Amino acid sequence: MPNIGFGEIIVILLVALLVFGPRKLPEVGRTVGKSLREFRRATSNLKAEFEQDLDTEPPRTPPRRRRTLPASGNGAADEADDAPSPEGTADRPTDTGESTE
């Protein structure tokens, strides 16, 4: 970003004097100064918030454990337990002949 020298500042002030006039120039200067101050304050607050968020580490959670079932010792029986029942009969309650009335 190029630096603005003394000569450039004089030219900017003269143009501002011609555009706004001698009566409005102090008011415009105050408004620009307040706006710049507010912009700097907002950017510094935002920068500080980002730096704070980057400096703090998120809380560590322990890794999730997979739930394991105890082995019964018979691989064929384990597979049979996981297999679907024929025609879905195990999913339905058995009829005991008793009435639920």
N, C-alpha and C positions, 0 to 999 in steps of 0.2 A: 504494500500500500504506500503510495507516494506521500511524502511529507508536504504540508502546506507551509510555505514560507511567509515572511512578513509582507512581501509585495502582494501575494495572493489574498491575504487577509484584508489589506487595504482595498483591493478591487471589490471583494465581496461586500464589505461595509458600504462602499460608495454605491454599488448597485442596490443594496437594501435601502439606503437612504433615498435614492431616486424612486424606488418602487413604493415604499411605504410612507415616505415623507417624514419630516422631523418630529411631528407630533405622535405618530404611531410607532416609531422606531423603538423607544424605550419599552413600550408595552409588548411589542413583538419579541424583543430581547428577553424580557422576563418570562414570557410564555415558552420560548425555545429553551431557556435555561431550566425551567421547571420540568419540561418534557424530557430533556436529556438526563436530568437528575433522577427522575422516576424510572427511565429506561435503564440506567446504570444500576439502580437499586434492585429492580426486578431481575436483571441478568445476574447480578451477584448472588441474589437469593436462590435463583434457579441453579446456578453453578454450585453453590454450597450444598444444596439438597442432593444434587447428583453425586457429588463427592462423598457425602455422608452415606448415601445408599450403596455406593461402590465400596466404601471402606468396611461396612458392616457385612458380615457373612450371614447367609440365611441359616436358620437353625437346622442342624443335622438331624435327620431321622434315622433310626436304626434300620438296616435292611430288613425287608419283609421275609419271614421264614415260610417255607412251604410246609404245609401240614402233611405229615406222612402217617399212613395207617400201619399198625403193627402187622408184620407178616405172619401168616398162619402156618407157614412151613410147607404147604401143599400148593404148588403153582397152579395146578389144574383146578383146584377148588376156588382159588382167587379169580381165575378167569371165568369160572362158572357163575360166580357171584356178580360179576360185572356184565355178563351177557344178558340180553333182554329175555324175558320169559316168553314161552311160546304162546302166541295169540293174545298176549297181554293179560293173561289170567291172574298174574300176581299183583297187578295194579288194582284189581277190583276186589271188594270184600267178598268173602265166601258166604254162600247162603246156608245158614244153619237150620233153616226150617222154622225159625221162630218169627212170629209176627211182631212188628214194631208199633202196632196200634195202641 
